[in-house]
């Protein structure tokens, strides 16, 4: 184990940097790859920034793409200064992301874990878990980290939980957390696990979740695993159309795009009023999803799926004129969303 006292603290020469707003720097910070010169620019921004938002954004970018090993000394120097707590904390996280293992960072990370800022706590929990895997106190925060930095979260989780069953235990715990963002992260992680166990838990979450942001992430997760979840999701269309679960089910079928078309074609003529209305909602969601630039993430063939969806227009037109009052309302809304595809 390396000790801070054994590391030579070398100050890098300051490179002049013109005043730069966070919005100006975002394109560079959001890159997935950077040149050596760009890495120096991000490092210099992190070193010189005084605004907490800029420090956080630059720090998170340096966790995602860790600097070269030669930068370790200058980052540790920032930690030792302790004149800006958030910068010291993030420098410790960055050095940990670089592969160094300093147990001396633990008290500093614990300070960050007391913050009300959920994002900061998430990053601190990731680094803390890597440095002290025996402690399982902050697993909800590590799960939440998946929203901000999936790779760093995965690295921490793989240290904290050796087996898939232990990881599932942490996801399951986070899925009932009081804080919605943690539940959303749990749904995201479960959706990317692609196992029967995790799919069944997603379906269980869908039965009770009421937070819109969590419902959206649940819907995406169910759509990612539609081979196992479509049938049970379709059964949810019979739920009361004003209930929270019905929103999750309808939205999930929307994210399933063309694969859900046969199901919706059948449910749209169901004798069950809720099933018909929820099908109209699903069609509206699907039209909105397919009209967005990121539709490729949910459709293998957007053009084909759009044509399938358009085949509902005559039926929607009929419901818009001759359906019940509530059916007319939802049919009109679906047709309005369809206009985005024209």
N, C-alpha and C positions, 0 to 999 in steps of 0.2 A: 504494500500500500504506500503510495507516495504521500509525502507530507508537505504542507505549504512552506514550512521553514526550510526545506531542502531545495526549493525552486528559486533560481535567481530571478529576481523581479527586474525585468529590463523594460524601460520605457521606450516605446516607438517614437520616432520623430513625428511631430504633429504635421500633418499635410493640410495646408490651407484649404478650406471648403467654403464656397460661396453660400450665402443664405439660401436655404431650400425649405420649402414648405413640405408637409407630409404628403399632400396631394401630388406634388411634383415628384416625390420620391417613390410613390406607390408602384408605378410600373416596374421599377428596378427591384423593389422589395418583393414583388409578387412573382418574379421569374423563378422557373424551376431549375435553371442552370445559369451560372454566372462566370464571366471571365475573371482572371486574377485582378484586373484593374477594377472591375465592378465589385468584387469582394472587398477590396480596399475602400471603395467608396461607401459601401454599406457599413463597414467597420468604423469608418471615420464619422459617419452620421450617428452611429450608436454612441461613440465616445463623446462627441461634442454636443449632442442634443440635450436640452434642458426640459423640454416639454414632455410630460409623462406619456402622452399618446405616441409621440415620435419614438421615444425610448422603447416603448412596448412594441410598436410595429417593427422597428429595426431589430430589436432583440428576438422577436418571434421568427423573423426572416432568417436570422443567424442560427436559430435552433433547427429550422427546416433544412438549411444548407450550412452546416457547420464550417467555420473557417479552417484554414490550414493549421497544423500543429504549432507552427512557429508563432502563432498569435496568442498562444496560451498565456505567456508571461504578461503581456500587456492587458489582457482581460482580467487576470488575477489582480493586477495593479488597481483596476477599477473597483474590484471588490474591497481591497484593503483601504481605499480612500474613505468609503462609507459616508460620503457627503450627500449622496442621492440613493436612498434605500432601494428604490425600484431598479435603478441601474446596477447596483451591487447584486441584487437578487437575480436579475436576468443574466448578468455576467456569469454567475455561478451555474445557472441553467445551461448557458451556452457551452461553458467549459465541460460540463457533464455530457452534453450532447456530442462534444468532440471526442469523447471516449475516456477522459480523465476520471479518476475515482478518488475524490477528496472527501473523506468523512467530515472534515472540518466545515464543509458547506451546510451540514444538516441544521444547525441552529439558525442560520440565515434563511434557509428554505422554510423552516418552521414559522419564521416571522411572516413570510409570504403566504403561508397556508392559513394564517389568521385574518387575511384580508377579506373584505367584502366583495372584492372584484373576483368574479367566478373564473374569468379567463386566466388571471394571474395565479389563482389557486390551482388551476388545472396544470399549468406549466410547472409550478413548484412541486405538485404531486408527482408528475412524471419523473422529474429529476430525483426527488426524495425516494421514490420507489426503486429507482436504479441503484441509488447509493445505500439504501437500507431496506432490502427486500423482505427482511424478517418482519417488518411492521406492515400490517394490512389495514391501517387506520384510514388511509386516504384513497381507498380503491374507487369510491364514487367519483372523486375528482379526477382520477386517472381515466376512468370511463368517459367523463365529460371532455377530457383533453382530445378525444377522438374527433370532435367537431373542429378543433383548431389545427391539429397536427396529427393526422392518422399514424404516420410512421413513428413519431416519437412516442405516441400513446401505445402503439403496438410493442415497441421496444421495452417500455416500462412494464406493460402487462406480461410480456413473456418472461420477465425477471420475477415478477410478483407471483405469477401463477404458472407452475410448470406444466400442468395437465389441462386439457380442454375442459374437463369437468369442473376444475377449480375456476377457470376463467368464466365458465357459464354461471357459476355461483355468484361471481362479482357482477356480471351483466344483469342477472336476475335481481340482485339486491338494488342495483342502480335503477332498474326499470320501475321501481315503486318509490323512488326518492321523492321528497316533497318538491324539490326544485324541478320545474319542467324541462329546463335545458339538459339536465342530467338524464331524465327519462328519454328525451329525444336522442341523446347520444347513445344510450343503451339500445334503442330501436335501430339506430344506424349500424351499430356494431353487430347486433344480432342479425340484421338483414344481410350483412356481408359475411356471415359465418356459414350459411348455406347447409345447415344440418336439420334433420327432422326435429330434433329437440328444440333448436332455436326457432324454427318456423312455428311450432306449436305454441311456444311462449309468445311470439308476436301476435298470433291469433287470440291468445288469452288477453294480452294487453289491449287489443282492439275492442274488446267487450266493454271496457270501462273508461278508457281515456277520453278526457273532455277538453284538454288544452289544444287549440288549433294547430300550433306549431308542432306539437308532439304527434298529433293526428296525421299531419302531412308527412312526417318522417316515418311513421308507422306504415302509411299507405305506400310510400316508396319502397320500404323494406319488404312488404308483402308482395309488391309487384316484382321485385328482384327475384323472388322465390315462387313465382306464380305456378310453376309445375306442381308444387305441393300445396299452395295456398288458394288457388283460384276457386276451387269447388266450395271450400268453407267460406271464403269471402263472398261468393255469390249468394250463399244462404243468408248472409247478413242483410241483403236487400229487403228482406221481409220485416226488418225492424221498423219501428215507428219512424217516419221520415223526419220528424222533429227531434229525434234522439241523437245524442253525440255519436254512438257507435255507427249509426247509419251513415254519417258523414265520412267516417274512416273507410267503411266498406265501399261506398260509392266512389270516393277519391282513389282508392286502391285499384278499382276496376278501370278508372280513367287512366291511371299510370300503366296499366297492363296493355293499353292501346289495342291494336288489332286482335290480339289473342283473346280479348274479352268480348269481341263483337258478337260471336254466336250466343254467348250467355245473355248479353243485353237484348239481343233480338228476340230471344225467348221470353225474358222477364218483362219486356215492354208490353206484352199482351197477356200478362198474368191476371188472374182473377183477384189477386191480392193488390189492393190499392197502394199500399206502401211499397211493394215491389215495383209497381209501375212508376211511381213517382221517383223512387231512388234510382231507377234505371235512367230516367230523364236527367237526373242530377249527374249520374256517371257519364252520360253522353256529353253533357255540357263541360264537365271537367276534362274529358278526353279531347274535345275540340280545342279547349284552351291550351292543353299540354302540347298537342300536335302543332299548334300555331306558333309556339315559341322556338327560338333559335336552337335551344338545347334539346329539341324533340328527339334527336338521334340517340340520346342516352336512354330513351324508353321505347324506341321503336326500331326494329331491324330494317324496316322499309317504310319510311314515312309516306312516300307518295302512294304506295299501295294501301296503307292504313287510312290515309285521308279519303281515298276513293271509297273504301268500305264504309267509312263514317258518313260520307255524303249520301250513301244509299238510304239513310234514315230520314232524309229531308222530307219526302212525301208523307211518311207516317207522322212525322212531327207536325207537318202542316195540317194534317187532319185533326190531331189532338189539340193543336192551337185554336182550332175553330169549334170543334164539337166535343172536346173532353170536358171533364168536370172543371169547376173553377180553379182548383189547385193544379190540376193537370195542365190547364191552359197556361197558367203562370210559369210552370217549369218548362213546358214545351217552348214557350216564347223565349225564355232565357237560353235554352239550348240552341234555338235557331239564331239568337243573337251571337252566341259564341261561335256558331258555324260560319258566320259571316267573316270571321278572321281567317278562315281557310280559303276563301274565294279569291 
